[in-house]
Amino acid sequence: MTEYILQQQETFGEDLEEVLVDVSGDAAVDIIRSLRLMSMTILADEHGGSEPFAVLEYALDDSTTDDVLLVNLGSDGGVQSVMSGD
């Protein structure tokens, strides 16, 4: 997650505030608050297994899908992993 936040700060630079929903002064928190759900993939074959059951894809700016944050959920709804994806 930290890697993703740093990537976004570097990518947007001085224009970061333009894509944020709320600007509190804490860029990391503001980036997390401003993430948009881009897609959700259900892997029904993995229900009850150890592999992710659902993958949520978030992005800060919906005009670009290059820098995304992937959240893998287990079938119990718990977060298995969070990683940057491109």
N, C-alpha and C positions, 0 to 999 in steps of 0.2 A: 504494500500500500504506500509506503514512504517513497519507494522508487517511482511509482506512478505520479504522486504529488509533485515530486521534484521534476519529472519529465514535463508535466503540464506547466509548471512555473517557467521552465526553460523554453518550451515551445511557444507559449503566449507572451512571455516577457512582460513588457509594459502594458500590453493589451489584455492582460489577464482579467482585469476588473470588468471588461466589456462582456465576458462570457459568464461571469458569476451571477447567481441569482440574488445573493445577499453579500454585502461587503462589511465584515465586522472588524477587519484589521488582522485577523488570523487567517492567512492565506490557506493553510492546510485544511482548516475546518470549513472555510468558504468553498473550497474545491469539492470536498466531500458532500456538502449540502447542495451543490449545484449539479452533481452528476445526474444524468438522465438515463433511464432504462431504455436501451436500444433494442434488445431482443431477449427472449427467454426460450431456451430449448429444453424440452422434457425428454429424458432418456428412459422411457417406460420400462425397457428391458432391465434396467438397473434397480428397480424398486426392491428394497429390502437388501440390496447388496452393499458392497463396500465402495463401489465406484460412484461418482456423482450421479444423482437422479435428475438434477436440473442445473443448467448453466445460465446465469444471468449476465448479460453484457451491458456495461454502462460506459458512457462517454461524456466528456465535459461539453463538447460542442457537437451537436447532431449533424453538422455539415461535413464532419470528417469521421471516418470509421477506422482510421489508422491507429489512433491511440485509444485503446479501450481497457477497461478494467473488468476482468472475468471473475465471477463469484460462483464457486461450485457448491451446491447444496446436496446433502444426503437426503434419503427418502424420509427421514425424521424431521427435515426442515433445518437441521443444523448446518452451519457453514463448515465445509471441509477445507476449502482453500480460497485465497484471494490472490490474483496475479495479474500483472500487466500482460496484455496481448496485442499483437499487431498482425 
